[in-house]
Amino acid sequence: MQSLRELYKVGPGPSSSHTLAPKRACLLFIEEYGHLPRYEVDLFGSLSLTGRGHFTDKIIEDTLAPSKVEIHFNLSWEEKHPNGFYLRGYNEDNVCIALWTVFSLGGGSIEVKEKKLSYNEICYKEKSLDEIKEVCFNEKLSLVDYVFKNEDETFEEYLNLVLTAMINSVRRGISASGVLPGRLKVEKAAKSLNIQAQTIQEETEKNKVLLMSYAYGASEENASLGEVVTAPTLGACGVMAALMYYYYNDVGISRSKLVRALAVAGIFGNLIKTNASISGAIGGCQAEVGTACAMASAAAAYLNDLNLKQIEYAAEIGIEHHLGLTCDPVGGYVIIPCIERNAVAVLRALDACSLSKYMYKIKPNKVTFDMIVKTMNYTGQKIAIELKETSLGGLATEFEPKEEAKQCELKDPIEEKPRIILPLTEDDIELEDTLVFDDIVLDENDEPTSPIKFKL
């Protein structure tokens, strides 16, 4: 498995595979060849289908600025990975001097066909939780010890930076107001939700609403192109961030213990990344929010001083009950249903922790974490392509963004006439408002020449 540095990455929203990965690739390309006068990018798979909603074109243009950038959106390609792009660089004579084939693997991780990347090297020899547990048993290591044994000497410092970024993303999110970017015109809700939480007297209910407001905060920060942390992806960043903020701000857990909880959670996320997928384009949302829930379940179990078997049980519960979850973002934005799913998942993580704590005393769990990851991989392969971050099916096609009503006026050759506003008749669908028609054929008395039907 790779280093956990490749799991936890700080970067701009709203999508690790659509913004963070292209940005990393473009920066590496510039590092390799310098700034060139012109670039050409061909996007494929979900990078193409939901690239505009995920601001893929914007992040590429901004990263390669001030050079001229030409971006093409294509449906499919013949490469091994469904999600990726070709990046070409041209010199002053408009001659292509370099071509990279970039695969966006999920969580902001990338692979370049033409270049070996150092951060894709193996850091952990073990590939399953059973193998890791065997090492821990034989060498008398805790899961935290196992992580720090395999990572470099600056890794704890790195996790401290990750924790700070998570906490800051929640703080900014629960302080912000306004409308999220894009055509959906969704109002930010984290601040209002957090204010409501402060008024709740019953402690359990208050804590739940606080956690949801934290998940909304980080997720809305992500949707606003703010700085967040892949855990395991940006689309699922609200789950772990909310949990860390809650235990830090409301429970009073020390930063050092929270850093260790990140290490524990990271192992479970890394195992899913290695043996299944954390990419919505490959495994659906079970790969993103499902994995985040498993990670948060493991972290919560560790923070509640549960043993390794209970931590595994919690993580297994966290992912098992997200199996088959589809990725169908409305309008291609990481907003609906993504933000709400983050809030639901962080609550489910605490439930998984509680269930593992008490069920462990009753009977051993027959389903191992390795089993559920294998099942998850199989399930992800069976999810239809329309439901894997393409916005071609599911909720994305049931609910479509409404275009704003045109505010133009009717004009004739002689004078400008005001637009005609017709109330709905009883034969039309029931709405409280009126419909505005901008192209109506009028008679000499400025009356519509025939009844008008408008299909919504």
C-alpha positions as CSV (number, residue, x, y, z in Angstrom):
1,M,0.0,0.0,0.0
2,Q,1.0,3.6,-0.5
3,S,1.8,6.1,2.2
4,L,-1.1,7.7,4.0
5,R,0.2,11.0,2.6
6,E,-1.5,9.8,-0.6
7,L,-4.8,9.3,1.2
8,Y,-4.9,12.5,3.2
9,K,-4.2,15.5,0.9
10,V,-5.0,19.2,1.4
11,G,-6.4,20.9,-1.6
12,P,-9.1,22.9,-3.4
13,G,-12.6,21.6,-3.8
14,P,-15.0,20.6,-5.0
15,S,-13.7,17.2,-6.2
16,S,-10.5,15.4,-5.6
17,S,-10.7,13.4,-8.9
18,H,-11.9,16.5,-10.9
19,T,-9.9,19.4,-9.4
20,L,-7.1,18.2,-7.1
21,A,-5.9,15.4,-9.4
22,P,-5.8,17.6,-12.6
23,K,-4.1,20.4,-10.6
24,R,-1.4,18.0,-9.4
25,A,-0.8,16.7,-12.9
26,C,-0.6,20.2,-14.4
27,L,1.9,21.3,-11.7
28,L,4.0,18.3,-12.4
29,F,3.9,18.9,-16.1
30,I,5.1,22.5,-15.6
31,E,7.8,21.2,-13.3
32,E,9.0,18.8,-16.0
33,Y,8.8,21.0,-19.1
34,G,8.5,24.6,-17.7
35,H,5.8,27.1,-18.7
36,L,4.8,26.6,-22.3
37,P,2.9,29.1,-24.6
38,R,0.0,26.7,-25.2
39,Y,-1.6,23.6,-23.8
40,E,-4.3,21.3,-25.0
41,V,-6.3,19.0,-22.7
42,D,-8.7,16.2,-23.7
43,L,-10.9,15.1,-20.8
44,F,-12.5,11.6,-20.7
45,G,-15.0,9.7,-18.6
46,S,-16.6,11.4,-15.7
47,L,-13.9,14.2,-15.9
48,S,-15.7,15.1,-19.2
49,L,-19.3,14.3,-18.3
50,T,-19.3,16.2,-15.0
51,G,-16.2,18.3,-15.5
52,R,-18.0,21.6,-15.8
53,G,-20.0,21.1,-12.7
54,H,-16.9,20.0,-10.8
55,F,-14.9,23.0,-12.2
56,T,-12.3,20.8,-13.9
57,D,-11.9,23.2,-16.7
58,K,-11.4,26.2,-14.3
59,I,-8.8,24.5,-12.2
60,I,-6.8,23.4,-15.3
61,E,-7.0,26.9,-16.8
62,D,-6.0,28.5,-13.5
63,T,-3.1,26.2,-12.9
64,L,-1.7,26.6,-16.4
65,A,-2.3,30.4,-16.5
66,P,-1.3,32.7,-18.1
67,S,-0.7,30.3,-21.0
68,K,-3.4,29.6,-23.6
69,V,-5.4,26.5,-22.7
70,E,-7.7,24.6,-25.0
71,I,-10.0,22.0,-23.3
72,H,-12.0,19.4,-25.1
73,F,-14.7,17.3,-23.4
74,N,-14.9,13.7,-24.7
75,L,-17.1,10.7,-23.8
76,S,-14.8,7.7,-23.7
77,W,-11.2,6.6,-24.5
78,E,-9.3,3.3,-25.0
79,E,-7.1,3.7,-21.9
80,K,-7.2,1.2,-18.9
81,H,-8.8,3.7,-16.5
82,P,-12.2,5.2,-17.1
83,N,-11.3,8.6,-15.7
84,G,-8.5,10.7,-17.1
85,F,-7.1,13.1,-19.7
86,Y,-4.5,13.8,-22.3
87,L,-2.3,16.8,-21.6
88,R,-0.2,18.2,-24.5
89,G,2.3,21.1,-24.3
90,Y,3.2,23.2,-27.3
91,N,6.3,25.4,-27.9
92,E,6.7,28.8,-29.5
93,D,6.5,27.2,-33.0
94,N,3.2,25.5,-32.0
95,V,4.8,22.1,-32.0
96,C,3.7,19.5,-29.5
97,I,6.8,18.7,-27.4
98,A,5.2,16.6,-24.7
99,L,2.2,14.4,-24.1
100,W,1.0,12.9,-20.8
101,T,-1.7,10.4,-20.3
102,V,-3.1,11.1,-16.8
103,F,-5.3,8.7,-14.9
104,S,-7.4,10.2,-12.0
105,L,-7.5,7.4,-9.5
106,G,-9.7,8.9,-6.9
107,G,-8.9,11.0,-3.8
108,G,-6.7,13.3,-5.8
109,S,-4.2,10.5,-6.6
110,I,-2.9,10.3,-10.2
111,E,-0.9,8.0,-12.4
112,V,1.0,9.2,-15.5
113,K,1.5,6.6,-18.2
114,E,4.7,8.3,-19.4
115,K,6.3,9.0,-16.0
116,K,6.9,7.1,-12.8
117,L,5.8,9.1,-9.8
118,S,7.7,8.6,-6.5
119,Y,4.6,9.0,-4.3
120,N,3.0,5.9,-5.9
121,E,5.7,3.7,-4.4
122,I,4.9,1.0,-1.8
123,C,5.1,2.1,1.8
124,Y,3.3,-0.8,3.4
125,K,4.1,-4.4,2.4
126,E,0.8,-5.8,3.9
127,K,-2.2,-5.7,1.6
128,S,-5.0,-6.9,4.0
129,L,-6.1,-6.2,7.5
130,D,-5.5,-9.8,8.4
131,E,-1.9,-9.4,7.4
132,I,-1.6,-6.2,9.4
133,K,-3.1,-7.8,12.5
134,E,-0.7,-10.7,12.2
135,V,2.3,-8.2,12.1
136,C,0.8,-6.3,15.1
137,F,0.3,-9.6,17.1
138,N,3.8,-11.0,16.3
139,E,5.6,-7.7,17.0
140,K,3.4,-6.6,19.8
141,L,2.4,-3.4,18.0
142,S,-0.7,-1.3,18.2
143,L,-2.3,-0.1,15.0
144,V,-0.9,3.3,15.6
145,D,2.6,1.9,16.2
146,Y,2.3,-0.1,12.9
147,V,1.6,3.1,11.0
148,F,4.4,5.2,12.4
149,K,6.8,2.3,12.0
150,N,6.2,2.3,8.2
151,E,5.9,6.0,7.6
152,D,8.8,8.5,7.7
153,E,9.9,10.5,10.7
154,T,7.9,13.6,9.6
155,F,4.6,11.8,9.2
156,E,3.2,12.8,12.6
157,E,3.9,16.4,11.8
158,Y,2.2,15.9,8.4
159,L,-0.9,14.5,10.2
160,N,-0.9,17.6,12.4
161,L,-1.2,19.7,9.3
162,V,-4.0,17.6,8.0
163,L,-5.9,17.9,11.3
164,T,-5.5,21.7,11.3
165,A,-6.8,21.8,7.7
166,M,-9.8,19.7,8.7
167,I,-10.6,21.9,11.7
168,N,-10.2,25.1,9.8
169,S,-12.5,23.9,7.0
170,V,-15.3,23.3,9.5
171,R,-14.7,26.6,11.2
172,R,-14.9,28.5,7.9
173,G,-17.9,26.5,6.9
174,I,-20.0,27.1,10.0
175,S,-19.2,30.8,9.8
176,A,-20.1,31.3,6.1
177,S,-23.4,32.4,4.5
178,G,-24.6,33.0,1.0
179,V,-25.2,30.8,-2.0
180,L,-23.0,27.9,-3.2
181,P,-21.5,28.3,-6.7
182,G,-23.3,26.9,-9.7
183,R,-26.8,26.7,-11.3
184,L,-28.4,25.0,-8.3
185,K,-28.5,28.2,-6.3
186,V,-28.4,26.3,-3.0
187,E,-28.2,28.4,0.2
188,K,-25.4,27.5,2.6
189,A,-26.9,25.8,5.6
190,A,-24.1,25.0,8.0
191,K,-24.2,28.3,9.9
192,S,-27.9,28.2,10.5
193,L,-27.8,24.5,11.5
194,N,-25.0,25.2,14.0
195,I,-27.0,28.1,15.4
196,Q,-30.0,25.9,15.9
197,A,-27.8,23.3,17.6
198,Q,-26.8,25.8,20.3
199,T,-30.5,26.2,21.3
200,I,-31.2,22.5,21.8
201,Q,-31.3,21.5,25.5
202,E,-31.3,17.7,25.2
203,E,-27.6,16.7,25.0
204,T,-27.8,13.7,22.6
205,E,-30.0,15.6,20.1
206,K,-27.7,18.7,20.4
207,N,-24.6,16.7,19.7
208,K,-26.2,15.1,16.6
209,V,-27.1,18.5,15.1
210,L,-23.7,19.9,15.9
211,L,-22.1,17.0,14.1
212,M,-24.3,17.5,11.1
213,S,-23.6,21.2,11.0
214,Y,-19.8,20.4,11.0
215,A,-20.2,18.0,8.1
216,Y,-22.2,20.6,6.3
217,G,-19.6,23.2,7.1
218,A,-16.6,21.3,5.6
219,S,-18.7,20.0,2.6
220,E,-20.0,23.5,1.8
221,E,-16.5,24.8,2.0
222,N,-15.6,22.1,-0.5
223,A,-18.5,23.0,-2.8
224,S,-17.3,26.6,-2.6
225,L,-13.8,25.6,-3.9
226,G,-12.3,26.1,-0.5
227,E,-9.4,24.3,1.0
228,V,-10.4,20.9,2.5
229,V,-8.9,17.4,3.0
230,T,-9.3,14.2,1.0
231,A,-10.6,11.7,3.5
232,P,-10.6,9.7,1.4
233,T,-12.0,12.2,-1.2
234,L,-13.0,15.8,-1.3
235,G,-16.6,14.8,-2.0
236,A,-16.6,12.9,1.3
237,C,-14.4,15.4,3.2
238,G,-17.1,16.4,5.6
239,V,-17.3,13.1,7.4
240,M,-13.8,12.8,9.0
241,A,-13.6,16.6,9.4
242,A,-16.8,16.8,11.3
243,L,-15.7,13.9,13.6
244,M,-12.3,15.5,14.3
245,Y,-13.8,18.9,15.0
246,Y,-16.4,17.5,17.3
247,Y,-13.9,15.5,19.4
248,Y,-11.6,18.5,19.5
249,N,-14.0,21.3,20.0
250,D,-16.8,19.7,22.0
251,V,-15.4,16.6,23.7
252,G,-11.9,18.1,24.4
253,I,-9.7,15.3,23.0
254,S,-6.1,16.2,22.7
255,R,-4.6,16.9,19.3
256,S,-2.0,14.2,19.7
257,K,-4.8,11.6,20.2
258,L,-6.7,12.9,17.2
259,V,-3.6,12.6,15.1
260,R,-3.3,9.0,16.1
261,A,-7.0,8.5,15.3
262,L,-6.3,9.8,11.8
263,A,-3.5,7.2,11.5
264,V,-5.9,4.4,12.5
265,A,-8.6,5.7,10.1
266,G,-6.1,6.0,7.3
267,I,-5.2,2.3,7.4
268,F,-8.8,1.3,6.7
269,G,-9.2,3.9,4.0
270,N,-5.9,2.8,2.4
271,L,-7.0,-0.9,2.4
272,I,-10.2,0.1,0.6
273,K,-8.2,2.2,-1.9
274,T,-5.8,-0.7,-2.5
275,N,-8.3,-3.6,-2.7
276,A,-11.4,-1.9,-4.0
277,S,-11.7,1.8,-4.9
278,I,-12.2,5.3,-3.4
279,S,-13.2,6.7,-6.8
280,G,-16.9,7.5,-7.4
281,A,-16.2,7.0,-11.1
282,I,-15.2,3.4,-10.4
283,G,-17.2,2.3,-7.3
284,G,-20.0,4.8,-6.9
285,C,-20.5,6.8,-3.7
286,Q,-19.9,3.7,-1.6
287,A,-16.3,4.3,-2.6
288,E,-16.4,7.8,-1.3
289,V,-18.9,8.5,1.5
290,G,-19.0,4.7,2.3
291,T,-15.2,4.7,2.8
292,A,-15.3,7.9,4.8
293,C,-17.9,6.4,7.1
294,A,-15.7,3.3,7.6
295,M,-12.7,5.5,8.4
296,A,-14.7,7.7,10.8
297,S,-16.2,4.5,12.5
298,A,-12.6,3.3,13.1
299,A,-11.5,6.7,14.3
300,A,-14.4,7.0,16.7
301,A,-13.8,3.5,18.1
302,Y,-10.1,4.3,18.7
303,L,-11.0,7.6,20.4
304,N,-13.4,5.6,22.6
305,D,-10.6,3.3,23.6
306,L,-12.0,0.2,21.9
307,N,-9.7,-2.7,21.1
308,L,-8.4,-3.7,17.6
309,K,-11.2,-6.2,17.0
310,Q,-13.8,-3.6,18.0
311,I,-12.2,-1.0,15.7
312,E,-12.3,-3.5,12.8
313,Y,-15.9,-4.3,13.6
314,A,-16.9,-0.6,13.6
315,A,-15.1,0.0,10.3
316,E,-16.8,-3.1,8.8
317,I,-20.2,-1.9,9.9
318,G,-19.5,1.6,8.5
319,I,-18.8,0.3,4.9
320,E,-21.2,-2.7,4.9
321,H,-24.3,-0.5,5.1
322,H,-23.2,1.7,2.3
323,L,-22.7,-1.1,-0.2
324,G,-24.3,-0.2,-3.5
325,L,-24.6,3.5,-2.8
326,T,-24.6,5.3,-6.1
327,C,-22.9,8.5,-7.2
328,D,-25.4,10.6,-9.1
329,P,-24.6,14.3,-8.5
330,V,-27.3,16.7,-9.6
331,G,-26.1,19.0,-12.3
332,G,-22.6,17.6,-11.9
333,Y,-22.1,19.6,-8.7
334,V,-20.8,18.2,-5.4
335,I,-23.9,19.5,-3.6
336,I,-27.0,17.4,-4.0
337,P,-27.1,14.7,-2.6
338,C,-23.4,14.8,-1.6
339,I,-23.4,17.3,1.3
340,E,-26.4,15.7,3.0
341,R,-24.7,12.3,2.7
342,N,-21.7,13.5,4.6
343,A,-23.9,14.6,7.5
344,V,-25.8,11.3,7.5
345,A,-22.5,9.3,7.3
346,V,-20.8,11.0,10.3
347,L,-23.9,10.1,12.5
348,R,-23.8,6.5,11.1
349,A,-20.1,6.3,12.1
350,L,-20.9,6.9,15.7
351,D,-23.7,4.4,15.6
352,A,-21.2,1.9,14.1
353,C,-18.8,2.6,17.0
354,S,-21.6,2.0,19.6
355,L,-22.8,-1.1,17.9
356,S,-19.3,-2.7,17.7
357,K,-18.7,-1.7,21.4
358,Y,-21.7,-3.6,22.7
359,M,-22.2,-6.3,20.1
360,Y,-18.6,-7.4,20.7
361,K,-19.6,-8.4,24.2
362,I,-22.4,-10.5,22.9
363,K,-20.9,-12.4,20.0
364,P,-17.9,-12.2,17.6
365,N,-18.5,-10.6,14.2
366,K,-18.5,-13.3,11.5
367,V,-17.9,-10.7,8.6
368,T,-14.4,-9.4,8.5
369,F,-13.2,-6.1,7.2
370,D,-11.3,-7.8,4.4
371,M,-14.5,-9.7,3.4
372,I,-16.5,-6.5,3.1
373,V,-13.9,-4.8,1.1
374,K,-13.9,-7.7,-1.4
375,T,-17.7,-7.5,-1.5
376,M,-17.5,-3.7,-2.0
377,N,-15.1,-4.1,-5.0
378,Y,-17.5,-6.6,-6.6
379,T,-20.5,-4.4,-5.9
380,G,-18.8,-1.4,-7.4
381,Q,-18.1,-3.3,-10.7
382,K,-21.8,-4.1,-10.9
383,I,-23.1,-0.5,-10.5
384,A,-24.2,0.9,-13.8
385,I,-22.0,3.5,-15.4
386,E,-24.9,6.0,-15.3
387,L,-24.6,5.8,-11.5
388,K,-20.9,6.3,-11.2
389,E,-20.2,10.1,-11.2
390,T,-21.5,10.6,-14.7
391,S,-24.8,12.4,-13.9
392,L,-26.4,10.2,-16.6
393,G,-28.8,8.5,-14.2
394,G,-30.4,8.3,-10.8
395,L,-31.2,11.5,-8.9
396,A,-29.2,13.5,-11.4
397,T,-31.8,12.9,-14.1
398,E,-34.9,13.0,-11.8
399,F,-34.0,16.5,-10.5
400,E,-32.6,19.0,-13.0
401,P,-31.4,22.5,-12.2
402,K,-34.0,25.1,-13.3
403,E,-32.8,27.8,-15.5
404,E,-33.6,31.3,-14.3
405,A,-36.6,32.9,-15.9
406,K,-35.6,35.3,-18.7
407,Q,-36.3,38.9,-17.9
408,C,-36.4,40.1,-21.4
409,E,-39.4,42.1,-22.9
410,L,-41.4,41.7,-26.1
411,K,-40.5,44.0,-28.8
412,D,-42.2,45.0,-32.1
413,P,-40.9,47.1,-34.9
414,I,-42.6,50.3,-33.6
415,E,-42.5,50.2,-29.9
416,E,-41.6,48.1,-26.9
417,K,-44.4,46.3,-25.3
418,P,-44.3,44.9,-21.7
419,R,-44.0,41.1,-21.3
420,I,-47.3,39.2,-20.9
421,I,-47.9,37.4,-17.6
422,L,-50.7,34.8,-17.7
423,P,-52.2,33.2,-14.6
424,L,-52.5,29.4,-14.7
425,T,-55.9,28.1,-15.5
426,E,-57.6,25.2,-13.6
427,D,-56.6,22.9,-16.5
428,D,-52.9,23.5,-15.8
429,I,-50.8,22.1,-13.0
430,E,-51.4,23.7,-9.6
431,L,-48.8,26.3,-8.7
432,E,-49.1,29.4,-6.5
433,D,-47.2,31.6,-9.0
434,T,-47.8,32.7,-12.5
435,L,-45.9,31.6,-15.6
436,V,-44.0,34.2,-17.7
437,F,-44.2,33.8,-21.5
438,D,-41.8,35.8,-23.7
439,D,-42.8,34.6,-27.2
440,I,-46.6,34.9,-27.6
441,V,-48.5,35.7,-30.8
442,L,-50.9,38.6,-30.0
443,D,-53.9,39.9,-32.0
444,E,-54.6,43.5,-32.7
445,N,-56.0,44.0,-29.1
446,D,-52.8,42.6,-27.6
447,E,-54.6,39.4,-26.6
448,P,-53.1,35.9,-27.1
449,T,-54.5,34.4,-30.3
450,S,-55.0,30.9,-28.8
451,P,-54.7,29.0,-25.5
452,I,-51.2,28.2,-24.5
453,K,-50.1,25.0,-22.9
454,F,-46.8,24.9,-21.0
455,K,-45.3,21.6,-20.1
456,L,-43.0,21.5,-17.0
